[in-house]
Amino acid sequence: MPAPIPRQRAIPAVESGQAQAAVDSPSGVTEAPRTQDTVNDDTVTENGNKAADEPTDATPRPAEATPRAAHGTPAGHLTLLMIEDDPGGSPIVPELLDPTGKPIRVRTARNLTEAERLLTDDVHCILLDLALPAPGRSVDGADDELAVLKHVLRIAPHHAVLALTASGDTERGAEAVRVGAQDYLFRDELDGRLLSRAIRYAVARKRSDRAERKLTESKLRAQENARLERGLLPTPLLEGSPLRFAARYRPGRSRALLGGDFYDTVRTPDGTVHAMIGDVCGHGPDEAALGVELRIAWRALTLAGLCGDQLLGTLQQVLEHERADDEIFATLCTVDIAPDGRRAGLCLAGHPSPLLACPGRPAELLPYDNNGPALGLLPGARWPRMQVELGAEWSLMLYTDGLIEGRTGAGRRERLGQDGMVAMIRRQLAEGLRGEELLRAAVNEVRDLNGGELTDDVAVLMLDRAP
């Protein structure tokens, strides 16, 4: 049988629920005052039984070597809070053991007010007598037989709860489980072995329920985020244009659909096709959100008639107002293709130059001598617009630096770079790959050369004009 716990131990409020102030006795020994609010007026044992006839030790207990969890419970021990109006007359045996043979600590409360004081974080399970009246109700005036259980579930949502009911009252016990208790027990059939097993099962079931709930919530959040991110990906507006469009997008963030790279393509009423691709520095959700803002702003400004230096200057203002840090910047490449499809205007803001492939000559990068600064770096910057001849038949590929910064070569210490990418695209074009098939093969090969998934976002889009 556990030894009685002296009333003057270091943390009396743990077992009694009272925040008792220590007083000094004339002999110099620190004692806790006896008050009428104490849960059990006599010394309380570890399992909640009275031990009035057993001697007490007035000397302070030395520091324990056993590691202790929150509120003074020895680490690894189970703690039961029993809420019953007559704990002294309970048929519960004094010795309750967990599977390892450690004693299960028992605290007792005669009503819900005392129970709330004793309901600390180290309580694992609550044994509740359903015969107790709910707060503010008389015993025979309650119209809800499970009101007391519902009250306990509200004040202890993270604790396992065992309902204690009269023998044979299966219907009420089953209803208690439906409301939220982990199990129910019959008062007159209870013994130490049965209760010990029920406590362990209830605690395990509560932990399992919480883990399952968290997993379900996590899945729902993931599905909601996926729908949101998928909705933020662009839908090209090319109705009436003879150009063919293809795109590939691979975010660098794990389990994400959207990264800091962004792209878009629209056709204005005059027949001009505008294409854009950009990259916000960084790879987190804030950068992804900023990329979406810049893409939407670009589409709105383009449909409003802005292009070239005026468009990029306005986008820089949007970036400066929306970014979370003054050091965040974005690179951008914009192309506006004339209605006849034979020429285009090109603006680069710190971004790699597009690749142009035409029949009868090798694919090559467009000129980038007049490349302007990235958005957000220089106030009042300018971005010159270059005129580019495309011809009658061509393929134009815009991409972000995630495609050219993958590792390759022996030991994978070198980067693919623009020259490596151009050589790769030339070979794939010679193999007859075009459009979506070409972009898929390019991204997969870059990933294979890197020896695994790329750490940076990758966005690639291609526009084709065939006779």
N, C-alpha and C positions, 0 to 999 in steps of 0.2 A: 504493500500500500504506500503511495507517495507520502513523503514527509510533509507536515503542514507548513505553510508559508507564513512567516511572521508578519504581523500587521505593519511593522515599521520598515519593510524592505524598501529598496531605493525607488521603485516605481509602483506605488500602491494603486494608482489610478488605472493600471492595466487590467487588474482583476475586478475592481469594485466599480470602475466607471467614475470615480470621484476625483477631482483635482484637489487632493488634500494638501494643505501646507504643512511642512515639517516644523516641529517646535523643539526647543532644547529643554531637556529635563534637568533638574538640579544636579543629577549625577554626571551630566555632560554627555549622556547618550541621546542621540537623535531619535525621536519617536513621532509617529503620526497620530494626530488626535482622533478619538473615537467620536463619530458623529451619527446622528439619527438617519442620515441619508445613505449610509453605507449599505450595499446590497445585502450582505449577510452580516449580522451584527457581531457574530463570533468570528474567530480566525477561519479563513477559507483555505481549503486544501486545493491542490492543483486540479482536481476533478470537480470542484465546486461543492463538496460535502463539508458539513460543519465539523470542526475539531475542537470544541470548546474545552474538552477535558484534557487535551494534550498540552504539554508545556510549551511555552514560547521562549525565544531567545532574544533578549533585548539588545544584544550587541549587533552592530551593523554587519550584514553579510559581506564577505570578501568578494572582490571582482571575480566573475566566472570566466573560466577559460573557454567555455563553449561559445562558438560564434553565435551571435544573436541577430535575428532579423528585426524588422521594424516593430516598434512598440514592445520590445523585450521578449518576444517569443524565440526560443532556441531554434536556430536554423534547421530546417528539415522537419520540424514537428508540425502535426496538424492541430488546429485549434477549433473547437466546437463552441458555438454560443447557443445555449439552451434557453428558450423563452417559454416559460411555463409558470402558471400562477402558484404552483405548489412544488417547487423543485425538491424539497426535502422528502416529499412522499412519492417521488418518482420511482418506478421500478428499475431505473437504469443502474446497472452495477457500477461500482466505483472505478474499476480498472478497464480502460479502453485502450487497445493497442493497434498501431498501424502495421502494415505487412512486415516491416523491419523489426518489430518488437518494441518500438519507441512508444511511450504513452501518449495518448491523444489528450491534449489539455482541454478542460471543460470550464466554461464560464456560465454562470446562471443569472437570469434576469426574471423578475416576477411580472413585469409589464413592459410595454413598448418604450416607455420613457427611459427605464433603466437599460433596455436593449440598445437604444441609440447611443447611450454613453459608452457602452461596452463594445460597440461595433467599430473596431479599429481595423486597419488594413491587414493585420496578420490573422484575422478570423477567416477560416477557409469554408466553414459550413455553418448553417443555422438550422437548429431543430425547433420548429415552431408548433406550439399547441394550438390547433384551430379553434379550440373552445374559448380562447381569450377574446375579450371584447375589443372591437376596433376603437381607435381614438375618437372620443366624443359620442360614443354610442353605449347604451346599456346592454347587458348580456341578453335580455329577452326582447329588446327593442330593435335589434339590428335586422334590416331587411335583406342584407347580403351576407350569407353564411361565410363567404371567403373574403370579407372586407379586411380582416386582420392580415391575411396572406398578401392581399394586394398592397396593403400599406408597407409591409416588410419588403416586398419586391421593389417598391418605389424607393425606399431608403437604402436598399442593398442590392442594386442591379447587377453587381459583379460577383456576388456571393452565391454559392450553392445553397439551396433551401430544401430541407426535408420537412414534410407536413406530418404532424402527429394527430391522429384522429381515433375515435372510439372503435373498438373491435367490431368487425363486420360492416363498418360504414364504408364499403368499397366505393360506392357512388361518389361520396364526398371526396375521398382520396383521389379518385380518378379525375374529378373536376379540378382538384388542386394542381395536379400535374398539367392539365390542359391550360390552366391559368398561368403557370410558370414555374411551379416547384419541380425539382429534379426527381423526386420520388415521394411516396407516402408510407407511413408505418402505423401499425395498430398499437395503441397505448398499452393494452393489457397483454400483448404477446411479445413485448420488447425485452431483449436481453443484451448483454454486453457484446457478444459475438455478432449478433444480427446488426446491432447499431454500428459497430466498428466497420463492418463490411458495407453497410449502407452509406456511411460517411465517405469512405474511399470512393465508392462508385459515383456518388453525387458530385464530389469534387472533380473527378475525372470527366464526368458527363458535362459539367458546367464548362470546364476548360475546352472540351471538344466543341460544345455549342458556340462558345466565343470565337474559337479558331475558325469554325465553319462560317460564322457570321462575318468575320473579318474578310475571309476569302471571298465570300459572295459579294460583299461591298467593294472589294478590290476589283473583282471581275466586272461589276456594273460600272465602276468608275473608268476602267480600261475601255469598256465598250463605248461609254459616252465620250471619252476623249478621242477614241478612234473615229467615231461618227463626226465629231467636231472637226478633227484634223482633216478627215477626208473631204468634208464640206468646204474647207478652206483652200484645197488644191484648185488650181485654175481650170476653167473650161474654155478652151479657145473660141473666140468669136470670129470665124472665118467664112461665114455664110456668103456665097456668091464669089468666092475666090477660087481660082484654079490651082492654087498651091496646095501641096500635101503637107500635113503636119504630123510629127511624131515626137515623143518625149519620153525620157526615163528619169526617174527620181529615186534617190536612195539616201535617206537621212543617216547621219553618223551616230545619232543618239540611239541607244539600245531600246527596242520595243516602241519606237516612235514612228509616226507616219510623216511627220513634218519637221524640217530642220531650218537652219538659217539661210539656206539657198532658196531662191524664188525665181519664177519665170512667168511669162504671159505672152499671149498673141491675140491681137484684135485687128479687125478690118474697119476702117473709117468709111463714111458714106462716099468719099471721093474715089474709093477703090484702092487706096494705099493700105498695105499690110504692115503693121507695126509689131515687132518682136522685141522682147526684152529678157535678159537673164541677169541675176544679181546674187550677191553673197554678203550677208552680214557677218562680221567677225565674231567668232564664238560659236558654240554648238548647243547651248541650253534652250529651255523653253522661252526665255525672254527674247533671245535672238530670233527664234522661230516666229514669235508674235510680231516682232518688229519687221521681219521679212514680209509677213502677210500684209501689214499696214502699208509698206512701201509698194507692194505689188498692186494693192487696191488703189492707192493714190496714183500710181502710174497709169492704170487703166482709165481712171476718171479723168486725169489730165490729158491723156492721149485722145480720148473721145471728145474732150472739150476743145481740141484743136492745137494743143501745145506740142512741140517737138524740139529736139536738139538742145541747145544751151539753155533755153528758157525752161524747158521741161526738167532738166537735171538740176537747175538752180532751185526750182520749186520743191523738188524731191529732197534736196539737201535741207531746206527749211523744215520739211516734215520730219526728217531724221533728227535734226537738232532738237526739235520740240518733244519727240516721242522716246528718244533713247534714255536709258537709265543712268548712263555714265558718259561724260564728255569724251572719253577715249574710244567709244564705240564708233565704228565707221562701216561703210558698205561699198563694195565695188559694183559696177554696173556696166552693162553693154546694151545699147539700143540700136536697132536697125529699122529703118523705114524703107520698104520696097515699093517702088513706083507702080502705078496701076498696070503698066505694060509688062512688068516683071523683069525688065532688062537692066535696071540700075537700082542702086540703093544708097541711102545716107547712113553713115556709121558714126556713132559717138561712143567713146570709151572713157569710163571713169575708174581708172586704176584696175581695169579688168582685162583678162587675156583676150586677144583678138580672135574673131571667129575663123573657122576653116571653110574654104570654098573649094568645091570639087566640080569640075566641068569635064565633059567628054573630050578625049584626045589630049589631055594634059594632066600632070600630077596634081593631086590635091595640095593646097598651100594655104598658109595663114594670110588673112587680109592685112594691109599695112596698119601699123600701130605706132607710127612716129608721132602722131598728134594725140597720144593718150593723155587725158587729163587726170587730175588727182581723184582719189576715192571720195565719195560723198562723206561729209562730216570732218574732213581734215583741214581744209583751208577756207575760211570765210571769204566770200566774194570770188570764189574760183570760177574759171571759165572752162567750157568743154567744147572745143571746135568740132564741127561736123564735117566728115570726109565723104566725098562722092566716090562710089565704087561701081565699076562696070561688071555686070553679072553675065550677060549673054542670054542666048535663047534657051539653053538647057543647063541646069545647075542644081547643086545641093549645097545648102548653107547650114553649118553646124555651129550652134552656140553652146557653151559649156562653162562650168565653174571649175575652180582650181582643184577641187577634189578629184577630178579625172586625171590630172597631170602630176599630182603630188604623191601618188602611191609609190611604194618602194619596188625596186626591181634589181636584177643583176645578182652577182655572187654575194652571198651574205645579206642581200637586200639592203645595202647601205646607200645605194644611189636611188634617185627619184626618176620616174618615167620622163617627166619634163615635156615641153611642147614638141621637141624634135621626135621623141619616142612616140608620142601620141600621133603625130602626123604620119610617121612610118607605119604605125599600126592601122590607121584608117585607110591609108593607100593600099595596104595589103588586103584588107577586108573588102574594099571596093573592087579590087581586082578579082576577088572571089565571088563577086556578084551580089554582095549584101547591100541592101538599101533600106531606108526608112527605119521602122521600128526594129526590124531584124538586125540592122547594122548597129543601132544604139545598144540593143541588148547584148550583142556580141562584144562590143567595145567595153561596156561596164563590167561584164563578166571576166574578160581577159585582164583588165586592169586589176580586178580583185584577185585573180589567180596569180598574177605577177607579184602582187603584194604579199602573197602567202596567207591570205585570209581577208576578213572583212576590213573595209577601209574605215579609218577613224574620222575622216572628214565627210561632210555632206557632198553628194554628187548630184548635179542636175545637168541634163543634156537635152537640147531640143534641136530638131532638124526641120528645115523647110525645103521642099523639092519643087522644081518647076520642070515639067516634061513637055515637049512639043505636042 
